[in-house]
Amino acid sequence: MSKKMGLGRGLGALIPGDATVELTQKINEEGDLINEIDIELIIPNRDQPRKHFEKDKIDSLATSISEHGLLQPIVLKRKGSFYEIIAGERRWRACKSIGLKRVSAIVKDVDDFAIAQLALIENLQREDLNPIEEANAFKNLIESYNMTQEKLSIVVGKSRSYITNYLRMLKLEPEILKGIEINEISHGHGRALLALDNVKFRMKAYEMIVQDQLSVRQTEELVKNFDKLMNQKSSKVITKKLPELINLEEHLAVLIGTKVKIKEKNGKGKIEIDFYNIDDLNRIYDTLKK
């Protein structure tokens, strides 16, 4: 390969010395060397923070690439005879789905930490991660590279409190984390649930959020009063209904032709009569009138 002049110091480090594919080279505005690389030689990044790729979004991106070409090169690192993706896995998947044989790529000589860091930053900038993927990516960088939260906050451009809140979320139960991951509840709901130390209470509150479609603000109010609410429920005395009332319920049900419930306490109470449509209500009315 002949030496190119004026391409910048250290450019040779970007070009795999024993590349097994023919490279078509061009230079982008930042001075990076862009290669056309065999798509079959590209492998995913094992530390890719994004674990779920939505098919409809990949298909939409593939359509765009079919019409306009790959406008932004994929960023790769040489791994033996292959190239590992640093940034651009969605673009690579879209290109594969439409049968492209080669893709535009920038090959960089970086270490594993830089790969993990760049992959996370790209996803954060594109808002491509769900909260659980983001939290796990933070956790992975801290544990794998012995980073402090302060250092990580500088690296990814997020406040330390932001990172702390996301890491705390991983303490939630797997069912709740799954709910956040599939957008059944939000990160805000999860953060509110962390205020409940009792696991059973937390799971019960989660079920109530999903069932009643509670907002984050409503969830915060629920959590604030949850201990009192549960204690009230557990302290309620279950009273047996008098046989006379049960007998009366049955007679009224036969007379009116629908379910009847009598609620009584200290000689006072109410009668509930079920109806199933307007015609049924009119029928009950006529029966009672007679």
MOPELIN-V514701 format. One record per residue. RES is the residue in three letters. PHI is phi in whole degrees, 0 to 359 (999 if undefined). OMEGA is omega in whole degrees, -180 to 180 (* if undefined). D_LAST is the distance of its C-alpha to the last C-alpha in whole Angstrom. Layout:
RES,PHI,OMEGA,D_LAST
RES,PHI,OMEGA,D_LAST
This chain:
MET,999,-176,104
SER,288,-178,106
LYS,286,178,105
LYS,268,-179,103
MET,264,173,105
GLY,75,-178,103
LEU,261,176,100
GLY,102,-178,100
ARG,294,176,101
GLY,79,-177,100
LEU,296,-180,98
GLY,301,-180,100
ALA,291,-179,97
LEU,278,-174,94
ILE,255,177,96
PRO,305,-175,95
GLY,292,-177,99
ASP,247,-178,99
ALA,302,-177,96
THR,264,-179,95
VAL,236,177,94
GLU,286,-177,95
LEU,249,172,94
THR,260,-170,94
GLN,252,170,94
LYS,211,-176,93
ILE,242,177,93
ASN,270,-175,90
GLU,294,180,90
GLU,276,-180,90
GLY,88,178,93
ASP,279,177,91
LEU,279,-180,93
ILE,256,-180,90
ASN,249,170,91
GLU,263,-171,89
ILE,244,177,88
ASP,305,-175,87
ILE,295,-180,83
GLU,287,179,84
LEU,267,-178,86
ILE,261,-180,83
ILE,237,-180,81
PRO,293,177,78
ASN,279,-178,79
ARG,295,179,78
ASP,259,178,77
GLN,303,-178,75
PRO,292,-180,72
ARG,278,-177,69
LYS,258,-177,68
HIS,239,178,65
PHE,245,-177,66
GLU,287,-175,63
LYS,299,-178,64
ASP,295,178,63
LYS,288,176,65
ILE,296,180,68
ASP,297,179,67
SER,296,178,67
LEU,295,179,70
ALA,298,178,72
THR,298,179,71
SER,296,180,73
ILE,294,178,76
SER,299,-176,76
GLU,277,-171,76
HIS,242,-176,78
GLY,84,179,80
LEU,276,-173,80
LEU,282,-179,80
GLN,239,-177,81
PRO,298,172,83
ILE,283,178,82
VAL,256,-173,83
LEU,232,171,85
LYS,231,-180,87
ARG,291,178,90
LYS,230,-177,89
GLY,62,179,92
SER,271,-177,91
PHE,238,178,88
TYR,234,179,86
GLU,268,-178,84
ILE,285,171,81
ILE,268,180,81
ALA,212,176,79
GLY,113,-177,77
GLU,296,178,75
ARG,298,179,72
ARG,297,179,75
TRP,296,179,77
ARG,298,180,74
ALA,295,179,73
CYS,296,179,77
LYS,296,-176,77
SER,293,179,73
ILE,257,172,75
GLY,79,177,78
LEU,294,-179,81
LYS,269,-180,84
ARG,228,177,85
VAL,227,176,84
SER,287,-177,85
ALA,210,172,86
ILE,252,-178,88
VAL,260,-179,89
LYS,242,178,90
ASP,260,-177,92
VAL,228,-179,89
ASP,274,-176,88
ASP,298,179,85
PHE,297,180,84
ALA,297,179,84
ILE,298,-179,82
ALA,299,-180,79
GLN,295,-178,80
LEU,295,179,80
ALA,297,179,77
LEU,293,-178,75
ILE,299,180,76
GLU,300,-180,75
ASN,292,179,72
LEU,295,-180,71
GLN,294,-179,73
ARG,270,-177,70
GLU,55,-177,67
ASP,268,-175,67
LEU,261,169,66
ASN,280,-174,63
PRO,303,-179,63
ILE,288,177,63
GLU,298,180,66
GLU,296,180,68
ALA,298,179,68
ASN,294,178,69
ALA,294,176,72
PHE,300,-179,73
LYS,299,-179,73
ASN,297,-180,75
LEU,295,-179,78
ILE,294,-176,78
GLU,283,-175,78
SER,284,-174,80
TYR,239,174,83
ASN,51,-178,83
MET,263,171,81
THR,272,176,80
GLN,298,179,77
GLU,297,180,79
LYS,295,-180,81
LEU,297,-179,78
SER,298,178,77
ILE,290,-177,80
VAL,297,-174,80
VAL,262,177,77
GLY,72,177,76
LYS,239,179,73
SER,291,180,73
ARG,296,179,74
SER,296,177,70
TYR,300,-179,69
ILE,294,179,70
THR,301,-180,69
ASN,298,-180,66
TYR,291,179,66
LEU,293,178,68
ARG,298,-178,65
MET,299,-179,63
LEU,291,176,64
LYS,281,180,63
LEU,292,-179,60
GLU,293,-178,58
PRO,306,-180,59
GLU,296,-180,55
ILE,288,178,55
LEU,299,178,58
LYS,296,178,57
GLY,298,177,54
ILE,290,-177,56
GLU,299,-178,59
ILE,265,175,56
ASN,67,175,55
GLU,286,169,51
ILE,229,-177,52
SER,263,174,55
HIS,301,178,58
GLY,298,175,57
HIS,299,-179,54
GLY,299,179,56
ARG,298,178,58
ALA,295,-178,55
LEU,294,-180,55
LEU,297,179,58
ALA,289,178,57
LEU,267,-180,55
ASP,281,-179,58
ASN,283,-176,56
VAL,299,-180,55
LYS,297,178,52
PHE,297,-178,51
ARG,296,179,52
MET,294,178,51
LYS,296,179,47
ALA,296,178,48
TYR,300,179,49
GLU,298,179,46
MET,293,179,44
ILE,299,-178,46
VAL,292,-176,46
GLN,294,-175,42
ASP,262,179,41
GLN,53,-177,44
LEU,288,174,45
SER,283,178,48
VAL,298,180,51
ARG,298,178,51
GLN,296,178,47
THR,295,178,49
GLU,299,177,52
GLU,293,178,49
LEU,299,-178,47
VAL,296,-178,51
LYS,301,-176,52
ASN,250,-170,49
PHE,291,180,48
ASP,302,-180,50
LYS,297,-179,48
LEU,298,-179,45
MET,292,179,46
ASN,294,177,47
GLN,297,-179,43
LYS,295,-177,41
SER,286,-178,44
SER,271,179,43
LYS,294,179,40
VAL,271,178,39
ILE,277,-179,37
THR,259,178,34
LYS,278,178,33
LYS,287,-180,29
LEU,298,178,28
PRO,303,180,27
GLU,297,-180,24
LEU,290,178,23
ILE,298,179,24
ASN,298,180,22
LEU,294,177,19
GLU,302,-178,19
GLU,295,179,19
HIS,294,179,16
LEU,295,180,14
ALA,298,178,16
VAL,292,-178,15
LEU,295,-176,11
ILE,270,179,11
GLY,84,177,14
THR,202,-178,16
LYS,289,180,19
VAL,232,178,18
LYS,232,178,21
ILE,250,176,21
LYS,249,-174,24
GLU,223,175,26
LYS,209,180,29
ASN,54,177,30
GLY,81,178,27
LYS,240,178,25
GLY,168,-179,24
LYS,208,178,21
ILE,247,177,18
GLU,252,180,19
ILE,242,-180,17
ASP,282,167,19
PHE,221,-168,18
TYR,243,174,21
ASN,194,-177,20
ILE,296,179,19
ASP,298,179,17
ASP,295,178,16
LEU,296,178,14
ASN,296,179,12
ARG,296,179,11
ILE,296,179,10
TYR,301,179,9
ASP,298,180,6
THR,296,-180,5
LEU,293,-180,5
LYS,296,-179,4
LYS,286,*,0
